[in-house]
């Protein structure tokens, strides 16, 4: 089934998908009519929505990516431009793990840990001769406390996946 959203191409900036309770959901930067209408209007206009019905499920987000739903009903979202991982409990309580100066995007969730990509901000210029440094935050799933930051030699991370162990 083909789904059409209102507005010009990239007016909403739909970017990441997941399946929640059998429904396809997506994150986007906001409901705008013009190409890149979100540019300059990022703060709190983003949301996660049901793609077919266009019902907004979670709002007041800033350039969100990577929505994930857990079996217990807990939802995680990279509130990217805010530099935060957002955890929403089944009762609607919101807590955040904040990473100032980073663009939070890409996430994999394990049994005890969450791995979140922290990209350098595109608008910031690197000093001449410096190496790019994005990192992966290794976060406790229950408390959202950072256990480790793993630096990588790139500026951006889009997604993270957990591969099965090859240990026998």
C-alpha positions as CSV (number, residue, x, y, z in Angstrom):
1,X,0.0,0.0,0.0
2,X,1.4,3.4,-1.0
3,X,1.2,6.0,1.7
4,X,1.4,9.7,0.7
5,X,2.3,12.4,3.2
6,X,1.2,16.0,2.6
7,X,3.8,18.6,1.6
8,X,6.8,18.7,-0.7
9,X,9.6,16.2,-0.8
10,X,11.6,16.2,2.5
11,X,9.1,18.7,4.1
12,X,8.7,16.4,7.1
13,X,12.1,14.7,7.0
14,X,10.8,11.2,7.8
15,X,13.9,9.2,8.7
16,X,13.7,6.1,10.9
17,X,11.1,3.3,11.2
18,X,10.0,0.6,13.7
19,X,7.0,-1.6,14.2
20,X,5.0,-0.9,17.3
21,X,2.1,-3.3,18.1
22,X,1.9,-4.4,14.5
23,X,1.9,-0.8,13.1
24,X,4.7,0.9,11.1
25,X,5.8,4.0,12.9
26,X,8.4,6.6,11.9
27,X,10.2,9.6,13.3
28,X,10.2,13.0,11.6
29,X,11.3,16.5,12.2
30,X,7.8,18.0,12.0
31,X,4.7,18.6,9.8
32,X,5.7,21.2,7.2
33,X,4.5,21.9,3.7
34,X,7.7,23.1,2.0
35,X,11.0,21.4,1.1
36,X,13.1,21.4,4.3
37,X,10.5,23.5,6.0
38,X,11.8,22.1,9.3
39,X,15.1,24.0,8.8
40,X,15.2,26.7,11.5
41,X,12.0,25.2,13.1
42,X,13.5,22.1,14.7
43,X,12.8,22.7,18.4
44,X,9.9,20.6,19.8
45,X,8.3,20.2,16.3
46,X,9.4,16.6,15.8
47,X,7.3,13.5,16.5
48,X,6.9,9.7,16.1
49,X,3.8,8.8,14.2
50,X,1.8,5.9,12.8
51,X,2.6,5.9,9.1
52,X,-0.7,4.7,7.9
53,X,-3.1,6.8,10.0
54,X,-0.6,9.7,10.5
55,X,-1.6,9.7,14.2
56,X,1.1,11.3,16.4
57,X,2.2,8.9,19.1
58,X,5.0,11.0,20.7
59,X,5.4,14.7,20.2
60,X,7.6,17.6,21.5
61,X,10.8,16.1,20.0
62,X,13.7,17.9,18.3
63,X,14.9,16.2,15.2
64,X,14.1,12.7,16.4
65,X,15.6,9.4,15.1
66,X,15.6,5.7,15.9
67,X,12.3,5.0,17.7
68,X,12.2,1.7,19.5
69,X,9.5,-0.1,21.5
70,X,10.4,-2.8,24.1
71,X,8.2,-5.7,25.0
72,X,7.3,-4.1,28.4
73,X,6.0,-1.0,26.6
74,X,9.0,1.2,27.3
75,X,9.9,3.4,24.3
76,X,13.3,4.8,23.5
77,X,13.9,7.6,21.0
78,X,17.0,9.6,20.0
79,X,16.0,13.2,20.5
80,X,18.8,14.0,18.2
81,X,19.3,17.8,18.1
82,X,18.8,17.9,21.9
83,X,21.7,15.5,22.3
84,X,19.6,13.2,24.4
85,X,18.3,9.6,24.6
86,X,14.7,9.7,25.7
87,X,13.2,6.9,27.7
88,X,9.4,6.9,28.1
89,X,7.9,4.4,30.5
90,X,4.6,2.7,29.8
91,X,2.9,5.2,32.2
92,X,4.3,8.1,30.1
93,X,7.1,9.2,32.5
94,X,10.1,10.7,30.5
95,X,13.7,10.6,31.5
96,X,16.7,11.5,29.5
97,X,20.4,10.7,29.2
98,X,21.9,14.0,27.8
99,X,25.0,14.3,25.7
100,X,25.6,18.1,25.2
101,X,27.4,19.0,22.0
102,X,26.4,15.7,20.2
103,X,23.8,14.7,17.7
104,X,22.2,11.5,19.2
105,X,21.3,9.1,16.4
106,X,21.4,5.3,16.0
107,X,20.6,2.9,18.8
108,X,20.8,-0.8,19.6
109,X,19.2,-2.2,22.7
110,X,20.6,-5.3,24.4
111,X,19.3,-7.1,27.5
112,X,21.2,-4.8,29.9
113,X,22.8,-2.1,27.8
114,X,21.8,0.4,25.2
115,X,24.3,1.5,22.6
116,X,23.7,5.0,21.2
117,X,25.5,6.8,18.4
118,X,26.8,10.3,19.3
119,X,27.8,12.2,16.2
120,X,29.6,15.5,15.9
121,X,27.4,18.3,14.9
122,X,27.5,19.1,11.2
123,X,27.4,22.8,11.7
124,X,30.6,22.8,13.8
125,X,33.9,23.0,11.9
126,X,36.7,20.8,12.9
127,X,40.0,22.5,13.8
128,X,42.6,22.0,11.0
129,X,44.6,18.8,11.6
130,X,42.2,17.4,14.1
131,X,40.7,13.9,13.7
132,X,36.9,13.4,13.6
133,X,35.5,11.9,16.8
134,X,32.0,10.5,17.0
135,X,31.4,8.0,19.7
136,X,29.1,5.2,20.9
137,X,27.7,5.7,24.4
138,X,27.3,2.4,26.3
139,X,24.4,3.0,28.7
140,X,22.7,1.0,31.5
141,X,19.2,0.2,30.3
142,X,17.6,0.6,33.7
143,X,19.3,3.8,35.0
144,X,20.4,5.5,31.7
145,X,23.8,6.0,33.4
146,X,26.7,6.0,30.9
147,X,29.1,3.0,31.5
148,X,31.5,3.8,28.7
149,X,32.1,6.1,25.7
150,X,33.8,4.4,22.7
151,X,35.4,6.9,20.3
152,X,35.4,6.1,16.6
153,X,37.3,7.9,13.9
154,X,34.3,9.3,12.0
155,X,32.1,12.4,12.4
156,X,28.7,10.7,12.2
157,X,26.9,7.5,13.2
158,X,23.6,6.7,11.5
159,X,22.7,3.4,13.1
160,X,24.0,0.7,15.4
161,X,23.1,-3.0,15.4
162,X,24.0,-5.9,17.8
163,X,25.4,-8.9,16.0
164,X,25.0,-12.4,17.4
165,X,28.0,-13.7,19.3
166,X,30.2,-16.2,17.4
167,X,31.5,-17.7,20.7
168,X,30.7,-21.4,20.9
